[in-house]
Amino acid sequence: MLVVSKSRVITTLTICFLGLLFAFPSLVDQATYDKLPHFLQHTVNLGLELRGGSHIQLEVDLESVKKERQESIIDEARKQLRKQNIKYSRINVQSKDGESLIYISLKDSKDASDVKKILNKIEKELDITTNGSEVTAVISQKFMDEFSKRIVGESIEVIRHRIDETGTKEPTILRQGTDRIVLQLPGVEDPAEVKRLLGKTAILTFHGVDENMETIPAKEGQKVHLPSKPGVVYLPEEKGNGIVYYVPIKKQVSLTGKSLVDAQVSMDGRTGLPAVSIKFDSIDGTRKIAELSAKYLHKQFAMVLDGKVLSAPVFQAVLNDGNAQITGNFTMEEATELALLLRAGSLPAPLNVVEERNVGPSLGTDSINAGKNATLCAFLFVASFMIASYGIFGFFSVIAIFMNITLLFACLTLLGATLTLPGIAGIALTIGTAVDANVLIYERIREEVRLGIKAAMAISQGYKMAMMTIIDSNLTTLIGSIVLYEFGSGPIRGFAVTLALGTMISLFTTFSLTKSIIAFYIRKKKGQDIIV
């Protein structure tokens, strides 16, 4: 005898009711949606091809990162050569046969072996060759391949953080080739603001100021002759009065923005202008800023962002708690943007926009309509087949299919998942596979009836005997969707999500919803013939 406990029936009905409740907002117009309670104001996120939006392809400037690394090696090599009293006539980056290399010309060829050891100590991944008094070093290709892969991966994570901070829902960010990143922004028709944010590397560094050289003021746009000194570079500081101050900054980076753990907009207590309060990590950053503030106490110390001096204040006290404040002639908008960029982290390399195109909402509307028609046709064809083949039991399966789709939309809404065009294909496929379990059960019931077993017992046996087959078939589908999600990206993941959710929901509707309906039907038809 087919028996379903009251607790299971109540649980099943509750889940179905909640599914209808949370799927409802995705089916109503905007006016009705605005009237709904706040907890119901969530809908399925639509992907780029459904909602329209922007497609941006970015190129990671790996060459600039390589040059920066070479300059860092040269600065350290220059320091070690002076320390060991090794004389040289030239040390710079040169281009030979289209390849960038570090070149050192020594005054005594006997020092070549010592220079080689120094370079190996600074950077192990260097291919070093010596020719008399000339030493050349190239960063190995193996290291550059691994380094490039890491840089692009870090760029993707920073981009994802920045885009999420701007409020864009469910962006698709993909690696393409060795140095390209594809960014898709559903619902963003004018991505100029996003491009502006992504175009900034937001690399914050802290440097000492060379007190033996003077700061040079100049009018904006005026050409200025700047003195040169090894290890020192003049960088501009804008103070908003039409005058640019060129500050002599020590090239050596004393501290980087990577030690930052937070950045928030605050107010400068002295001027009342917007500022940015920053907090360094409790381990390395706090210790370093304390040491630097003690070292440069009553001396200038510059904060540099993207090659410009934000501020070059004088340390008035030792910063022992890891907290500091960046001040300047910020507007509230500039301070907010700076805090956002610092929180998101530094891009490890500059980004260049190489392609940009918009997907119009009309294309999205056409795709949605096509998806609706395909899903509706799938539903009608499957429903017709089930009712024609299994009568009233087929009708019960149609109810299960309807609830399957409803619960699927409710889950997508609650999970904040994005529905893509392949996702709609996954829904259409789910409709077909949802009745697969019912077909197995009904055919098993027919076999039991043909053996002379009464209908009620045959139904119970049908569910029992078909259970393992159904679980096996759905489990393989679920494994396939997990693999697609793990190794796929973008639309493929959308398809995998809808397929996995549909598979799990179909198990619920088969063994809880349909079974409860059939049990209720049997009790009502007690003593009467039941045809499956």
Buried (B, 14 or more C-beta within 10 A) or exposed (E): EBEBEEEBBEEBEEBBEEBBEBBBBBEBEEEEBEEEEEEBEBBBBBBBBBBBBBBBBBBBBBEEBBEEBBBBBBBBBBBBBEEEEBEBEEBEBEEEEEEBBBBBBBEEEEBBEBBBEBBEEBBEBBEBEBEEBBBBBBBBEEBBEEBBEEBBEBBBEBBBEBBEBBEBBBBBBEBEEEBBBBBBBBBBEEBEEBBEBBEBBBBBBBBBBBEEBEBBEBEEEEEEEBEEBEEBBBBBBBEEEEEBBBBBBBBBBBBBBBBBEEBBBBBBEEEEBBBBBBBBBEEEBBBBBBBBBEEBEEEBBBBBBBEEBBBBBEBEEBBEEBEBBBBBEBEEEBBBBBBBBBBBBBBBBBBEBEEBEBBEBEBBEEBBEEBEEBBEEBBEEBBEBBBEBBBBBBBBBBBBBBBBBBBBBBBBBBEEBBBBBBBBBBBBBBBBBBBBBBBBBBBBBBBBBEEEBEBBBBBBBBBEBBBEEBEEBBEEBBEBBEEBBEEBEBBBBBBBBBBBBBBBBBBBBBBBBBBBBBBEBBEEEEEEEBEB
